[in-house]
Amino acid sequence: MENLNKYFDLFDQSRTSDKAMEELNGLFSNDMVFVLNGQKKERIENWKLFMEHVFRNNRDIKHMYEGWKKVEGSDLYETPWAVCGKLSTGKVYTQTGKDIAKLNENGQITYLENVPDQKDMFQSYKEL
């Protein structure tokens, strides 16, 4: 669970810190799966491409989350979140949603699903 608690802070810090980006990527298993608006991506290499895309398109970004809780009757965790950001164009935005995650026996994140309330949030990431 420690890796989940580090996730959002490292995500935000990794925009300007290579060390934070390395730490963030280290939270995940190499065979991790992540889902954006129902679009499934596999492997840490695709996660890294996604992160490059996020920071190419955002000047700043900040997440808040309520805290990870175990989903009853499963091996999943979830948390509601909110994010505010400033796009490269200068436009500011806010968004809310939830993340769903699964950890392996070593505590690495093997599955991460982002479920934004605004369903078209990641439309520009389809090409990744």
Secondary structure, 3 states (H helix, E strand, C coil): CHHHHHHHHHHHHCCCCHHHHHHHHHCEEEEEEEEECCEEEECHHHHHHHHHHHHHHEEEEEEEECCCEECCCCCEEEEEEEEEEEECCCCEEEEEEEEEEEECCCCCEEEEEEEECCCCCCHHHCCC
